[in-house]
């Protein structure tokens, strides 16, 4: 898995959710993971390309908000969610 910003769709720079500052708003661009079960979990809670997302907390787990819902995930899942500012 790549670390840091990743070029995606031409000029847009994407970075993992785990790299965002707290309270930063962004938009989900894509998900990068090999495990289909973990991918299904993210899709089931609404982590889809185009979704607005806000990182609320980084420790002890990553807490983010999509719509009116808040979710807590480990660093592995947070690192698999790529966003653009």
C-alpha positions as CSV (number, residue, x, y, z in Angstrom):
1,X,0.0,0.0,0.0
2,X,1.3,3.5,-0.9
3,X,2.2,5.9,1.8
4,X,1.5,9.6,1.6
5,X,-0.3,11.4,-1.3
6,X,-1.1,9.4,-4.4
7,X,-1.8,11.0,-7.8
8,X,-5.3,10.0,-8.9
9,X,-7.5,11.1,-11.8
10,X,-5.0,13.5,-13.4
11,X,-4.4,16.6,-11.2
12,X,-6.2,15.5,-8.1
13,X,-3.9,14.4,-5.2
14,X,-5.4,11.7,-2.9
15,X,-4.2,10.8,0.5
16,X,-5.3,8.1,3.0
17,X,-7.9,9.2,5.6
18,X,-5.3,8.3,8.3
19,X,-3.1,11.2,7.1
20,X,-5.8,13.9,7.4
21,X,-5.7,16.4,10.2
22,X,-8.5,16.2,12.8
23,X,-11.6,18.1,11.7
24,X,-10.5,18.1,8.1
25,X,-13.3,17.7,5.6
26,X,-12.6,15.7,2.4
27,X,-14.3,13.6,-0.2
28,X,-13.8,9.8,-0.6
29,X,-12.1,9.0,-4.0
30,X,-11.4,5.3,-3.7
31,X,-10.7,2.3,-1.4
32,X,-7.5,0.3,-1.6
33,X,-7.6,-3.1,0.1
34,X,-7.2,-6.8,-0.7
35,X,-9.6,-8.3,1.8
36,X,-13.1,-8.4,0.3
37,X,-14.7,-8.7,3.8
38,X,-13.2,-5.5,5.0
39,X,-14.1,-3.8,1.7
40,X,-17.7,-4.9,2.2
41,X,-17.7,-3.5,5.7
42,X,-16.7,0.0,4.5
43,X,-19.2,-0.1,1.7
44,X,-22.0,-1.2,4.1
45,X,-21.4,1.8,6.4
46,X,-21.5,4.2,3.4
47,X,-17.8,4.8,2.6
48,X,-18.2,5.2,-1.2
49,X,-16.5,7.4,-3.8
50,X,-17.9,10.8,-3.8
51,X,-19.0,10.7,-0.1
52,X,-18.1,13.7,2.0
53,X,-16.1,12.6,5.0
54,X,-14.6,14.3,8.1
55,X,-11.9,12.9,10.3
56,X,-12.9,13.6,14.0
57,X,-10.3,11.7,16.0
58,X,-7.0,9.8,15.4
59,X,-6.4,8.2,18.8
60,X,-7.0,5.6,20.2
61,X,-8.9,4.8,17.0
62,X,-9.8,6.7,13.9
63,X,-13.3,8.2,14.1
64,X,-14.9,9.7,11.0
65,X,-18.2,11.1,10.1
66,X,-20.2,10.5,6.9
67,X,-23.5,12.3,6.8
68,X,-25.0,12.2,10.3
69,X,-23.2,8.9,11.3
70,X,-19.9,8.5,13.1
71,X,-17.7,5.4,12.8
72,X,-14.6,4.1,14.5
73,X,-12.0,2.0,12.6
74,X,-8.5,0.8,13.1
75,X,-5.5,2.3,11.3
76,X,-5.6,-0.4,8.6
77,X,-9.1,0.6,7.5
78,X,-8.4,4.3,7.8
79,X,-5.3,3.9,5.6
80,X,-7.4,2.1,3.0
81,X,-9.8,5.0,2.5
82,X,-8.4,7.5,0.1
83,X,-9.7,11.1,0.0
84,X,-9.2,14.4,-1.8
85,X,-9.4,17.8,-0.1
